[in-house]
Amino acid sequence: MVGFGANRRGGRLPSLVFVALVVVIAILAFNCWNASSRQALLQEEVAELQSQAKRTEVARGRLEKRNSDLMGKVDSHKKQLEQKEADYSHLSSQLQARDGQVKKCEDSKVKRGLP
């Protein structure tokens, strides 16, 4: 007599379960490959952004140095301008003093009646 399990083959998986496992393995393999591809792309993007950040930092350093140099020049030009304004003020007061002396001389000439 044939029992309940007589037509089963011992130790073998049913073909539907085997196909399902192969499909799951294929999906997992595809997801793994896709994730590693995206990771590689993201690593390249990170490397590019890091190099861009370095270039930006170098450019920023150069601009800050140039700015400080220009600010130094501005300060020296301000000092020169202040010195020239002080010289101008001094010369202007001297000129006014001389004009006053000339006017006194002319007034004394006129009082004396000299031509």
ChimeraX attribute file (.defattr): number of C-alpha atoms within 10 A of each C-alpha:
attribute: neighborCount
match mode: 1-to-1
recipient: residues
	/A:1	4
	/A:2	6
	/A:3	6
	/A:4	7
	/A:5	8
	/A:6	9
	/A:7	8
	/A:8	9
	/A:9	9
	/A:10	8
	/A:11	6
	/A:12	8
	/A:13	10
	/A:14	10
	/A:15	9
	/A:16	9
	/A:17	10
	/A:18	12
	/A:19	12
	/A:20	11
	/A:21	12
	/A:22	12
	/A:23	12
	/A:24	12
	/A:25	12
	/A:26	12
	/A:27	12
	/A:28	12
	/A:29	12
	/A:30	12
	/A:31	12
	/A:32	12
	/A:33	12
	/A:34	12
	/A:35	12
	/A:36	12
	/A:37	12
	/A:38	12
	/A:39	12
	/A:40	12
	/A:41	12
	/A:42	12
	/A:43	12
	/A:44	12
	/A:45	12
	/A:46	12
	/A:47	12
	/A:48	12
	/A:49	12
	/A:50	12
	/A:51	12
	/A:52	12
	/A:53	12
	/A:54	12
	/A:55	12
	/A:56	12
	/A:57	12
	/A:58	12
	/A:59	12
	/A:60	12
	/A:61	12
	/A:62	12
	/A:63	12
	/A:64	12
	/A:65	12
	/A:66	12
	/A:67	12
	/A:68	12
	/A:69	12
	/A:70	12
	/A:71	12
	/A:72	12
	/A:73	12
	/A:74	12
	/A:75	12
	/A:76	12
	/A:77	12
	/A:78	12
	/A:79	12
	/A:80	12
	/A:81	12
	/A:82	12
	/A:83	12
	/A:84	12
	/A:85	12
	/A:86	12
	/A:87	12
	/A:88	12
	/A:89	12
	/A:90	12
	/A:91	12
	/A:92	12
	/A:93	12
	/A:94	12
	/A:95	12
	/A:96	12
	/A:97	12
	/A:98	12
	/A:99	12
	/A:100	12
	/A:101	12
	/A:102	12
	/A:103	12
	/A:104	12
	/A:105	12
	/A:106	14
	/A:107	12
	/A:108	12
	/A:109	12
	/A:110	11
	/A:111	9
	/A:112	9
	/A:113	8
	/A:114	8
	/A:115	6
